[in-house]
Amino acid sequence: MKPGTLDGHRDGFTLVEVLVSLILLELGLVAVAATITTAARAMNRAHALEWAVTAAGEVADSLAFFGSVTAGQRSGPGGLVEWEPVDEGSTVRVRIRALPNTPQAVRPLEVDAVITSAGASW
């Protein structure tokens, strides 16, 4: 008979079982933390890409609306947008480069827009 019991049966967990369960819990929490970090980075990159596409579209639409295509740049809270025209007769091709302000390395978005009298297509 084990000490402290009447029938020789003890309820509860051993120290080894508790340690194994704590290690498994820790591994699960580390995996969750890694997933959250990866998701946050992906969201930051997606936000930067969304800004770059929107900014490039705004520049292309603005250049098409005003009809005057000269090289230039515009900076804002999201980053820097640069553009340069390449004259091709009745149409003008514009290379637009958007550089988002992000802490992670995000490649700049480069878009070629063709501006005609009907508007911009890109």
MARFIKOL-658592 format. One record per residue (C-alpha): residue in one letter; x, y negated, z negated. Coordinates in steps of 0.5 Angstrom, whole numbers, padded with zeros to 4 digits, always signed. Layout:
aXYZ ...
//
This chain:
m+0000+0000+0000 k+0002-0007+0002 p+0003-0012-0004 g-0003-0017-0005 t-0008-0013-0001 l-0013-0007-0004 d-0013-0003+0002 g-0006-0004+0005 h-0009-0008+0011 r-0006-0016+0012 d-0010-0021+0016 g-0006-0026+0020 f+0000-0027+0024 t+0007-0025+0024 l+0012-0031+0024 v+0014-0028+0031 e+0007-0028+0034 v+0007-0035+0032 l+0013-0037+0035 v+0012-0034+0042 s+0005-0037+0042 l+0008-0044+0041 i+0014-0043+0046 l+0008-0041+0051 l+0004-0047+0049 e+0011-0052+0050 l+0012-0049+0057 g+0005-0050+0059 l+0005-0058+0056 v+0012-0059+0060 a+0008-0056+0066 v+0003-0061+0065 a+0007-0067+0064 a+0011-0065+0071 t+0005-0065+0075 i+0002-0072+0072 t+0009-0075+0074 t+0009-0072+0081 a+0002-0074+0082 a+0004-0081+0079 r+0009-0082+0084 a+0005-0079+0090 m+0000-0084+0088 n+0005-0090+0088 r+0007-0088+0095 a+0000-0087+0098 h-0001-0094+0095 a+0005-0097+0098 l+0003-0094+0105 e-0004-0096+0105 w-0001-0103+0104 a+0003-0103+0109 v-0002-0100+0114 t-0007-0106+0112 a-0001-0111+0113 a+0001-0109+0120 g-0006-0109+0122 e-0008-0116+0119 v-0001-0118+0123 a-0003-0115+0129 d-0011-0118+0129 s-0008-0125+0127 l-0003-0125+0133 a-0009-0122+0138 f-0014-0127+0135 f-0009-0134+0136 g-0006-0131+0142 s+0001-0134+0140 v+0006-0129+0139 t+0012-0131+0136 a+0017-0127+0132 g+0016-0128+0124 q+0015-0125+0117 r+0010-0126+0112 s+0012-0124+0104 g+0006-0122+0099 p+0005-0119+0093 g+0006-0112+0096 g+0012-0113+0100 l+0015-0116+0107 v+0012-0116+0114 e+0016-0117+0120 w+0014-0118+0127 e+0018-0119+0134 p+0015-0120+0141 v+0017-0116+0147 d+0014-0120+0153 e+0011-0115+0158 g+0008-0119+0163 s+0000-0120+0162 t+0001-0116+0156 v+0005-0117+0150 r+0008-0111+0145 v+0010-0113+0138 r+0014-0109+0133 i+0011-0110+0126 r+0015-0107+0121 a+0012-0107+0114 l+0017-0106+0108 p+0013-0105+0101 n+0015-0107+0094 t+0016-0100+0091 p+0021-0098+0085 q+0021-0091+0089 a+0024-0091+0096 v+0019-0091+0101 r+0021-0092+0108 p+0018-0098+0112 l+0012-0097+0116 e+0014-0099+0124 v+0008-0100+0128 d+0008-0102+0136 a+0002-0106+0138 v+0000-0108+0145 i-0004-0115+0145 t-0008-0117+0151 s-0013-0122+0152 a-0018-0116+0150 g-0015-0116+0143 a-0010-0112+0139 s-0009-0104+0140 w-0004-0100+0136 
//
